[in-house]
Amino acid sequence: MTLRHIVSWKFAGETREQRDAQAVEAIARIAPLRERVPSVRALSLHRNELFDGANYDLTLIADFDDAAGLAEYAEHPEHLPVIDYMKTVTAARAASDFTI
C-alpha cells in the first residue's frame, strides 16, 4: 500500500514575478525534505505551466507507506518551519490523500 499526498498552493504575490520568487523559495525549502524525513518514499514538486492566475502555482506529490508515515512527515521538525513559511506566502491551499 502507498499513500499519496498531493498539495497545491496558490501564492499570494500580486505579480507573476512575485509568485515565481515565492515558488522558487518554496521549492528550495520543500525539496530537501525528501532526504531529511525518513517516512518520505517519493517527493516531487511541479510548477504550473498554463493559465497563470487561474490555476494553482505549485503542486507537491509525496508518497508514504501509510497514514502513519504521513503523520510522521507532518510533525517532523524539518517540516514544521516549511509549514510556517508556506503560511506566509500562500493565498490558498488544497490537498488530497489517497491510496494507490
Rosetta constraint file for C-alpha pairs under 8 A:
AtomPair CA 1 CA 65 HARMONIC 6.30 0.50
AtomPair CA 1 CA 66 HARMONIC 6.95 0.50
AtomPair CA 1 CA 99 HARMONIC 6.72 0.50
AtomPair CA 1 CA 100 HARMONIC 6.76 0.50
AtomPair CA 2 CA 63 HARMONIC 6.41 0.50
AtomPair CA 2 CA 64 HARMONIC 5.74 0.50
AtomPair CA 2 CA 65 HARMONIC 4.84 0.50
AtomPair CA 2 CA 66 HARMONIC 6.03 0.50
AtomPair CA 2 CA 99 HARMONIC 5.59 0.50
AtomPair CA 2 CA 100 HARMONIC 5.52 0.50
AtomPair CA 3 CA 63 HARMONIC 5.64 0.50
AtomPair CA 3 CA 64 HARMONIC 5.12 0.50
AtomPair CA 3 CA 65 HARMONIC 5.93 0.50
AtomPair CA 3 CA 66 HARMONIC 5.22 0.50
AtomPair CA 3 CA 67 HARMONIC 6.68 0.50
AtomPair CA 3 CA 70 HARMONIC 7.90 0.50
AtomPair CA 3 CA 97 HARMONIC 6.78 0.50
AtomPair CA 3 CA 98 HARMONIC 5.58 0.50
AtomPair CA 3 CA 99 HARMONIC 4.50 0.50
AtomPair CA 3 CA 100 HARMONIC 6.31 0.50
AtomPair CA 4 CA 61 HARMONIC 6.99 0.50
AtomPair CA 4 CA 62 HARMONIC 5.78 0.50
AtomPair CA 4 CA 63 HARMONIC 4.56 0.50
AtomPair CA 4 CA 64 HARMONIC 6.47 0.50
AtomPair CA 4 CA 97 HARMONIC 5.54 0.50
AtomPair CA 4 CA 98 HARMONIC 5.38 0.50
AtomPair CA 4 CA 99 HARMONIC 6.00 0.50
AtomPair CA 4 CA 100 HARMONIC 6.70 0.50
AtomPair CA 5 CA 60 HARMONIC 7.81 0.50
AtomPair CA 5 CA 61 HARMONIC 5.86 0.50
AtomPair CA 5 CA 62 HARMONIC 5.13 0.50
AtomPair CA 5 CA 63 HARMONIC 6.16 0.50
AtomPair CA 5 CA 64 HARMONIC 7.86 0.50
AtomPair CA 5 CA 70 HARMONIC 7.82 0.50
AtomPair CA 5 CA 95 HARMONIC 7.31 0.50
AtomPair CA 5 CA 96 HARMONIC 5.99 0.50
AtomPair CA 5 CA 97 HARMONIC 4.54 0.50
AtomPair CA 5 CA 98 HARMONIC 6.86 0.50
AtomPair CA 6 CA 59 HARMONIC 6.99 0.50
AtomPair CA 6 CA 60 HARMONIC 5.54 0.50
AtomPair CA 6 CA 61 HARMONIC 4.67 0.50
AtomPair CA 6 CA 62 HARMONIC 6.46 0.50
AtomPair CA 6 CA 95 HARMONIC 5.45 0.50
AtomPair CA 6 CA 96 HARMONIC 5.28 0.50
AtomPair CA 6 CA 97 HARMONIC 6.31 0.50
AtomPair CA 7 CA 59 HARMONIC 5.58 0.50
AtomPair CA 7 CA 60 HARMONIC 5.16 0.50
AtomPair CA 7 CA 61 HARMONIC 6.80 0.50
AtomPair CA 7 CA 93 HARMONIC 7.00 0.50
AtomPair CA 7 CA 94 HARMONIC 5.66 0.50
AtomPair CA 7 CA 95 HARMONIC 4.26 0.50
AtomPair CA 7 CA 96 HARMONIC 6.62 0.50
AtomPair CA 8 CA 56 HARMONIC 6.16 0.50
AtomPair CA 8 CA 57 HARMONIC 7.26 0.50
AtomPair CA 8 CA 58 HARMONIC 5.58 0.50
AtomPair CA 8 CA 59 HARMONIC 4.22 0.50
AtomPair CA 8 CA 60 HARMONIC 6.35 0.50
AtomPair CA 8 CA 93 HARMONIC 5.71 0.50
AtomPair CA 8 CA 94 HARMONIC 5.27 0.50
AtomPair CA 8 CA 95 HARMONIC 6.35 0.50
AtomPair CA 9 CA 56 HARMONIC 5.55 0.50
AtomPair CA 9 CA 57 HARMONIC 5.88 0.50
AtomPair CA 9 CA 58 HARMONIC 5.41 0.50
AtomPair CA 9 CA 59 HARMONIC 6.48 0.50
AtomPair CA 9 CA 90 HARMONIC 6.37 0.50
AtomPair CA 9 CA 91 HARMONIC 7.59 0.50
AtomPair CA 9 CA 92 HARMONIC 5.78 0.50
AtomPair CA 9 CA 93 HARMONIC 4.60 0.50
AtomPair CA 9 CA 94 HARMONIC 6.62 0.50
AtomPair CA 10 CA 55 HARMONIC 7.57 0.50
AtomPair CA 10 CA 56 HARMONIC 4.52 0.50
AtomPair CA 10 CA 57 HARMONIC 5.05 0.50
AtomPair CA 10 CA 58 HARMONIC 6.96 0.50
AtomPair CA 10 CA 90 HARMONIC 5.71 0.50
AtomPair CA 10 CA 91 HARMONIC 5.60 0.50
AtomPair CA 10 CA 92 HARMONIC 5.10 0.50
AtomPair CA 10 CA 93 HARMONIC 6.42 0.50
AtomPair CA 11 CA 19 HARMONIC 5.63 0.50
AtomPair CA 11 CA 22 HARMONIC 6.89 0.50
AtomPair CA 11 CA 23 HARMONIC 7.56 0.50
AtomPair CA 11 CA 56 HARMONIC 7.71 0.50
AtomPair CA 11 CA 57 HARMONIC 6.42 0.50
AtomPair CA 11 CA 89 HARMONIC 5.75 0.50
AtomPair CA 11 CA 90 HARMONIC 4.21 0.50
AtomPair CA 11 CA 91 HARMONIC 5.38 0.50
AtomPair CA 11 CA 92 HARMONIC 7.08 0.50
AtomPair CA 12 CA 19 HARMONIC 6.84 0.50
AtomPair CA 12 CA 89 HARMONIC 5.45 0.50
AtomPair CA 12 CA 90 HARMONIC 4.88 0.50
AtomPair CA 12 CA 91 HARMONIC 4.70 0.50
AtomPair CA 13 CA 17 HARMONIC 7.92 0.50
AtomPair CA 13 CA 18 HARMONIC 4.83 0.50
AtomPair CA 13 CA 19 HARMONIC 4.78 0.50
AtomPair CA 13 CA 22 HARMONIC 7.48 0.50
AtomPair CA 13 CA 89 HARMONIC 7.36 0.50
AtomPair CA 14 CA 18 HARMONIC 6.52 0.50
AtomPair CA 14 CA 19 HARMONIC 7.24 0.50
AtomPair CA 15 CA 19 HARMONIC 6.33 0.50
AtomPair CA 16 CA 20 HARMONIC 5.98 0.50
AtomPair CA 16 CA 52 HARMONIC 7.81 0.50
AtomPair CA 17 CA 21 HARMONIC 6.22 0.50
AtomPair CA 18 CA 22 HARMONIC 6.24 0.50
AtomPair CA 19 CA 23 HARMONIC 6.09 0.50
AtomPair CA 19 CA 57 HARMONIC 7.60 0.50
AtomPair CA 20 CA 24 HARMONIC 6.19 0.50
AtomPair CA 21 CA 25 HARMONIC 6.27 0.50
AtomPair CA 22 CA 26 HARMONIC 6.05 0.50
AtomPair CA 22 CA 89 HARMONIC 6.75 0.50
AtomPair CA 23 CA 27 HARMONIC 6.09 0.50
AtomPair CA 23 CA 47 HARMONIC 7.72 0.50
AtomPair CA 23 CA 57 HARMONIC 7.32 0.50
AtomPair CA 23 CA 58 HARMONIC 6.68 0.50
AtomPair CA 24 CA 28 HARMONIC 6.26 0.50
AtomPair CA 25 CA 29 HARMONIC 6.33 0.50
AtomPair CA 26 CA 30 HARMONIC 6.00 0.50
AtomPair CA 26 CA 82 HARMONIC 7.91 0.50
AtomPair CA 26 CA 86 HARMONIC 7.09 0.50
AtomPair CA 27 CA 31 HARMONIC 5.60 0.50
AtomPair CA 27 CA 45 HARMONIC 7.05 0.50
AtomPair CA 28 CA 32 HARMONIC 7.26 0.50
AtomPair CA 29 CA 33 HARMONIC 7.74 0.50
AtomPair CA 29 CA 82 HARMONIC 6.31 0.50
AtomPair CA 30 CA 34 HARMONIC 7.93 0.50
AtomPair CA 30 CA 79 HARMONIC 7.92 0.50
AtomPair CA 30 CA 82 HARMONIC 6.76 0.50
AtomPair CA 31 CA 43 HARMONIC 7.44 0.50
AtomPair CA 31 CA 44 HARMONIC 7.48 0.50
AtomPair CA 31 CA 45 HARMONIC 7.46 0.50
AtomPair CA 32 CA 36 HARMONIC 6.33 0.50
AtomPair CA 33 CA 37 HARMONIC 5.54 0.50
AtomPair CA 33 CA 40 HARMONIC 7.86 0.50
AtomPair CA 33 CA 78 HARMONIC 7.05 0.50
AtomPair CA 33 CA 79 HARMONIC 7.00 0.50
AtomPair CA 34 CA 38 HARMONIC 7.88 0.50
AtomPair CA 34 CA 40 HARMONIC 5.88 0.50
AtomPair CA 34 CA 41 HARMONIC 7.58 0.50
AtomPair CA 34 CA 42 HARMONIC 6.77 0.50
AtomPair CA 34 CA 43 HARMONIC 5.83 0.50
AtomPair CA 35 CA 40 HARMONIC 7.87 0.50
AtomPair CA 36 CA 78 HARMONIC 7.16 0.50
AtomPair CA 37 CA 73 HARMONIC 6.32 0.50
AtomPair CA 37 CA 76 HARMONIC 6.98 0.50
AtomPair CA 37 CA 78 HARMONIC 7.40 0.50
AtomPair CA 39 CA 64 HARMONIC 6.20 0.50
AtomPair CA 39 CA 65 HARMONIC 7.40 0.50
AtomPair CA 39 CA 69 HARMONIC 5.04 0.50
AtomPair CA 39 CA 70 HARMONIC 7.21 0.50
AtomPair CA 39 CA 72 HARMONIC 6.79 0.50
AtomPair CA 39 CA 73 HARMONIC 6.50 0.50
AtomPair CA 40 CA 62 HARMONIC 6.97 0.50
AtomPair CA 40 CA 63 HARMONIC 6.22 0.50
AtomPair CA 40 CA 64 HARMONIC 5.42 0.50
AtomPair CA 40 CA 69 HARMONIC 7.22 0.50
AtomPair CA 40 CA 70 HARMONIC 7.77 0.50
AtomPair CA 40 CA 73 HARMONIC 7.10 0.50
AtomPair CA 41 CA 62 HARMONIC 7.34 0.50
AtomPair CA 41 CA 63 HARMONIC 5.33 0.50
AtomPair CA 41 CA 64 HARMONIC 5.34 0.50
AtomPair CA 41 CA 65 HARMONIC 7.23 0.50
AtomPair CA 42 CA 61 HARMONIC 7.87 0.50
AtomPair CA 42 CA 62 HARMONIC 5.38 0.50
AtomPair CA 42 CA 63 HARMONIC 5.04 0.50
AtomPair CA 42 CA 64 HARMONIC 7.34 0.50
AtomPair CA 43 CA 60 HARMONIC 7.11 0.50
AtomPair CA 43 CA 61 HARMONIC 5.68 0.50
AtomPair CA 43 CA 62 HARMONIC 4.25 0.50
AtomPair CA 43 CA 63 HARMONIC 6.52 0.50
AtomPair CA 44 CA 60 HARMONIC 5.81 0.50
AtomPair CA 44 CA 61 HARMONIC 5.29 0.50
AtomPair CA 44 CA 62 HARMONIC 6.44 0.50
AtomPair CA 45 CA 58 HARMONIC 7.00 0.50
AtomPair CA 45 CA 59 HARMONIC 5.65 0.50
AtomPair CA 45 CA 60 HARMONIC 4.59 0.50
AtomPair CA 45 CA 61 HARMONIC 6.40 0.50
AtomPair CA 46 CA 58 HARMONIC 5.69 0.50
AtomPair CA 46 CA 59 HARMONIC 5.13 0.50
AtomPair CA 46 CA 60 HARMONIC 6.50 0.50
AtomPair CA 47 CA 57 HARMONIC 5.93 0.50
AtomPair CA 47 CA 58 HARMONIC 4.67 0.50
AtomPair CA 47 CA 59 HARMONIC 6.53 0.50
AtomPair CA 48 CA 52 HARMONIC 7.52 0.50
AtomPair CA 48 CA 55 HARMONIC 7.09 0.50
AtomPair CA 48 CA 56 HARMONIC 6.70 0.50
AtomPair CA 48 CA 57 HARMONIC 5.05 0.50
AtomPair CA 48 CA 58 HARMONIC 5.93 0.50
AtomPair CA 48 CA 59 HARMONIC 7.75 0.50
AtomPair CA 50 CA 55 HARMONIC 7.48 0.50
AtomPair CA 51 CA 55 HARMONIC 5.89 0.50
AtomPair CA 52 CA 57 HARMONIC 7.69 0.50
AtomPair CA 64 CA 69 HARMONIC 5.53 0.50
AtomPair CA 64 CA 70 HARMONIC 6.05 0.50
AtomPair CA 65 CA 69 HARMONIC 6.04 0.50
AtomPair CA 66 CA 70 HARMONIC 6.67 0.50
AtomPair CA 67 CA 71 HARMONIC 6.17 0.50
AtomPair CA 68 CA 72 HARMONIC 6.16 0.50
AtomPair CA 69 CA 73 HARMONIC 6.30 0.50
AtomPair CA 70 CA 74 HARMONIC 6.10 0.50
AtomPair CA 71 CA 75 HARMONIC 6.28 0.50
AtomPair CA 72 CA 76 HARMONIC 5.83 0.50
AtomPair CA 73 CA 79 HARMONIC 6.80 0.50
AtomPair CA 74 CA 79 HARMONIC 6.57 0.50
AtomPair CA 74 CA 80 HARMONIC 7.39 0.50
AtomPair CA 75 CA 79 HARMONIC 6.83 0.50
AtomPair CA 75 CA 80 HARMONIC 6.58 0.50
AtomPair CA 76 CA 80 HARMONIC 6.44 0.50
AtomPair CA 77 CA 81 HARMONIC 7.51 0.50
AtomPair CA 78 CA 82 HARMONIC 7.43 0.50
AtomPair CA 79 CA 83 HARMONIC 6.47 0.50
AtomPair CA 80 CA 84 HARMONIC 6.43 0.50
AtomPair CA 81 CA 85 HARMONIC 6.21 0.50
AtomPair CA 82 CA 86 HARMONIC 6.09 0.50
AtomPair CA 83 CA 87 HARMONIC 6.26 0.50
AtomPair CA 84 CA 88 HARMONIC 6.84 0.50
AtomPair CA 85 CA 89 HARMONIC 6.83 0.50
AtomPair CA 86 CA 90 HARMONIC 5.97 0.50
